[in-house]
């Protein structure tokens, strides 16, 4: 697998970005970009070796993360960062707060009210 310069340019233009802006937003240097662009493959040799043994293309067993998986992974990493800085916090409350912060304010309010009512019922 390699990067298609044509496809990347098309996607970049469709977002109204220049290559320079894209690289800046992605925190990627021009050197890294051109290094990847001109590589025959961007996958590690071990991935190709597995595919060769199975007599398939690497794409047969590779998957992309769904947006939901990315969100879950972000929340987990961010929770770990916050807990490392503030070990006295309740991990579940930190995680829950991060989940709520990704929602629209009105939905956050509704969920907070529901949770508050549930906690109040058990007291």
C-alpha positions in Angstrom: 0.0 0.0 0.0 1.2 3.5 -0.8 -0.1 7.0 -0.8 -1.8 8.2 -3.9 -0.6 11.8 -4.4 -3.6 12.4 -6.8 -6.2 11.2 -4.3 -4.5 13.1 -1.4 -4.5 16.3 -3.5 -8.1 15.8 -4.4 -9.1 15.3 -0.8 -7.0 18.3 0.3 -8.6 20.6 -2.3 -12.1 19.4 -1.4 -11.5 20.6 2.1 -10.2 24.0 0.8 -6.7 23.4 2.1 -3.3 23.7 0.6 -0.7 21.0 1.1 1.2 23.3 3.5 -2.0 23.8 5.6 -2.7 20.1 5.6 0.7 19.2 6.8 0.6 22.0 9.5 -2.8 20.7 10.8 -1.6 17.1 10.7 1.6 18.1 12.6 3.6 16.4 9.7 6.8 17.8 8.3 7.3 18.1 4.5 10.2 15.7 4.9 8.0 13.1 6.5 5.3 13.6 3.9 7.7 13.2 0.9 9.4 10.3 2.6 6.0 8.5 2.8 4.8 9.7 -0.6 7.8 8.1 -2.5 8.0 4.9 -0.5 7.0 1.8 -2.4 4.9 0.8 0.6 4.0 2.5 3.9 3.3 -0.8 5.6 5.9 -2.6 7.7 7.7 -5.6 6.0 6.1 -7.9 8.6 2.6 -7.0 7.3 3.7 -7.9 3.8 5.3 -11.1 5.0 2.0 -12.2 6.7 0.1 -11.4 3.5 2.6 -13.3 1.4 2.3 -16.4 3.6 -1.5 -16.2 3.4 -1.4 -15.4 -0.4 -3.6 -12.3 0.1 -3.3 -8.6 -0.1 -2.6 -6.8 3.3 -5.9 -5.1 3.0 -7.6 -8.5 3.5 -6.8 -8.4 7.2 -6.3 -4.7 8.0 -9.1 -2.5 9.3 -9.5 1.1 9.9 -10.9 2.4 13.2 -14.4 3.6 13.1 -15.2 7.1 14.4 -16.7 5.5 17.5 -13.6 3.5 18.2 -11.4 6.6 17.8 -13.7 8.5 20.2 -13.4 5.7 22.8 -9.7 5.5 22.4 -9.4 9.3 22.8 -11.5 9.3 25.9 -9.4 6.5 27.4 -6.1 8.2 26.7 -7.4 11.6 27.9 -8.7 9.9 31.1 -5.3 8.4 31.7 -3.6 11.7 31.3 -5.9 13.5 33.7 -5.7 10.7 36.3 -1.8 10.9 36.1 -1.9 14.6 36.8 -4.7 14.3 39.4 -4.7 10.9 41.1 -7.2 11.9 43.7 -10.0 12.3 41.1 -12.6 9.6 40.6 -11.7 7.8 37.3 -15.4 7.2 36.4 -16.3 10.8 36.9 -13.4 11.9 34.7 -14.4 9.5 31.9 -18.1 10.5 32.2 -17.2 14.2 32.0 -15.1 13.7 28.9 -18.0 11.8 27.3 -20.4 14.6 28.1 -18.1 17.2 26.8 -18.3 15.7 23.3 -22.1 16.1 23.2 -24.2 19.2 22.4 -24.8 21.3 25.5 -28.5 20.6 25.6 -27.9 16.9 25.5 -25.3 17.2 28.2 -27.8 19.0 30.4 -30.4 16.4 29.8 -28.0 13.5 30.7 -26.8 15.4 33.7 -30.3 15.8 35.0 -31.1 12.1 34.4 -28.0 11.1 36.3 -28.7 13.5 39.0 -32.2 12.2 39.4 -30.9 8.6 39.5 -28.4 9.4 42.2 -31.1 11.3 44.2 -33.5 8.3 44.1 -31.0 6.1 45.8 -30.3 8.4 48.7 
